Amino acid sequence: MSKSLGWKKLSEDVRRESILTGAMRCFFSKGFEKTSVQDIADAAGLTKGGIYFHFDSKEEIRDTLIRGFLNLDRFGFQDPEVLRLPAHLRLGEYLERLANRLAIEGNCSPRLFAEATADGGTMEDEIIAFYDSLEAVFSSTIEEGQKNGLLVATLSPSVLAKTILAVFDGLQIQSDISPTRRKLQTQGRDVLRSFFKNLLFVHRPDCQSDV
């Protein structure tokens, strides 16, 4: 978007979305602390006054972005086609949806979450609640898979859920900060698939499908 178009002629919703998208690009390319309001204005194609018309601060922009990511309904975990999958394949689908929807233009939000909570920011409780909800979904699915003999039962569902999410976040952050990001994203998904097949799946013919 160009300032020559005249940002005042655009609707408030369009301007607000431009600010959020521009801010996300800046946060991922420069980091939250090194991003200035002027950087966001330039990325959004607006003036600093246009930014402050919609948001009081850079922190409010970041928190607004994070709240959008934290809406669990946006991942579609309760979609009928997902719930019909056996537990071991459902876990893989959950992770695919997390990877695809916790991102914007190839950048992942877990790093933004970490930056937002590093100084005990106002979003900490909401982010913790989000991960608690994710853990509950994964844990109940793992428990179902263990009861059906599809997933190994050597560890508790809660421990496995925490481990899976920790591995997922670590791989996402690595891919986000690496200059070879696209390659690492592919490798990360291969690592997760190997993790599932070799450590979680009970090795029997009906458990060999790709996650």
N, C-alpha and C positions, 0 to 999 in steps of 0.2 A: 504494500500500500504506500502511496506517495503523499507527502504533505501537500503537493501541488493540487491534489484532488480536493483539498479543503475538508479537514476532519470535522468541521462544524456541520457540514452537510450530511454526514453519515449518521445513521441511527445510533442511539446510545448502546444498544446491544452489540452492534458491529464494532464500535469503538472499544467497548469493554473486552470483547473477544480478541481483538487485535492486541490489546495490552497484555492479556493473559498469555497469548501465544508468543508474543515478542519477549515477555519476561521469561518464559520457560526456556526459550532458545538461549537467552543471555545467562540464565542460572546454570544451564548445562555446559555452555561453552567457557564461561569465565568463573563460575562458582558464585554462590549467593553473595558472599561478603565483598567480592571484587566488582559486582554489578552495581552500577549507579542508576538512579532514576533517569538520568539523561540517556544512558545506554538503552533502557527499556523504551523510552520515548522514541529514540532513533529506530529501534527494531520494529516498533509498532507503527511508525510513520506518523507520529503525533508530536505535539509539543509537551514540555514538562507540565504546563498548565492543564493540558488535556488529561495527563496521567492523574494529577491531583484532583481533578474534577470527579474522577471515579473512585480513587483510592487515596486513603490518608497517608500511606507509607509503602515502602518496598516490602516490609514485613506483612502488611495486609494483603498485598498481591500474592506473595508466597503462600500465605495461609489459605487464601481463596483457591489457589491451584491445588493445594493438598486436600482440601475438603472435597473437591471434585473427584480426586482419585480415591478417597476413602469411602465412597458410596458403594457398599458391597453389592447392591442390586445390579450395578452396571456390568458385573462380570458374568451374569447369567448362570450362576451355579444351579439355580433351581429350574432352568429350562427343561422341558420334558425330554428332549433328546439327550440331555446330559444325565438326567436321573435314570434313564433307561440303561445306561452303560453299567457293566459289572464294576465293582468297586475299584479294582486295580487299574482299569482303563479310565474310570472317572477321575482318579487322581491325576493321571496324565493330562486329561482335558482341563482340569482345574489349573494346572501349571501353564498350559498353553494359553489359556485365557488371561491368566495373570501377566504372563510375559507380553502379550499383545496389548493389553489394556492398562497396564501400569507404565505406559510409555507414550511419548509424543515424538514423532519424527526420529524414531530409533533410540531415543534417550529414555532411561528408566527413572522412575520416581523414587525408588528406595534410597538413592543417594540424597535426593532432596529431603526425604524424611529424616535421614541421619543429620543433615545440616540443620534442619529445623529444630531438632531436639538436643543438639550439642550444647546449647547454652540454657537448657531448661525452658525453652520457649512455650508459648501458650498452647501450641498444638500437641504437646507431648501426651496428654491424657487421651486425646482423640486418636492419635496414631497407635498408642498402646491398645486401645479398645478395638481398633481395626485389626491388629494382629491377633488379639485374643479371639476375635470372631473367626478369622481365617483358621486359626489353630483348632477351634471347635469343629469347623466344617471338615478339615482334614482328619482330625482325630476320629470323628464319628464314622467317616468313610473307611479309614484304616481298620477300625474295630469291626465294621461290617465285613471287610475283606478277610480279616483274620478268622472270623466266625465261619465264613464260607469256605475256608481253606484256600483262598486265593493269594493271601499275603502272609509272610512269615510272622510268627507270633513270639519271637524271642525277646522283643522289647515291647513296652506298653505303647498303645496308640498315641498317647500324649507325647512321649519321648520321640517317637518317629515323626510325628507332625512337626514338632519343634525343629528337628534335624532337617527335614525336607525344606521347610521355609527358610532356615538359616543358609542352607546350601543354595537355594534359589536366589535369595537376596545377595549373597556373596558373588555368585556368578553374574548377576545382573549389574552389580556395581563395577565389577572388573571389566565387563564389556563396555560399560558406559564411559569409564575413564581412560580406556585404552585407545591409542591412535589406530589400532587395527580392530576397531569395535565390531564391524560386521562379521569378521572371521571369528572373533571370540563369542559372539552371540550364537553362531552355529555350533561352535565347539561346546559352549555351555549347555545347549539343548542335548547334544550327544552325551555329555557327562551325566545329565539327569536321566536320560533314557537308560544308560548303562547302570546307573544307581538303582533304578527301579528293577531292571531285569535281573541283575546279579545279586542284589542285596534284599529286595523286598518281595519279589514274586516267588511263589512256590513253583518249582520247576516241574510243570506238568503240561501236556499238550495244549490245553485251553487257556494257558496263561502266557503264551508266547507272542501274542499280538503286540504290535508296536504301540507305545504309549503316545 
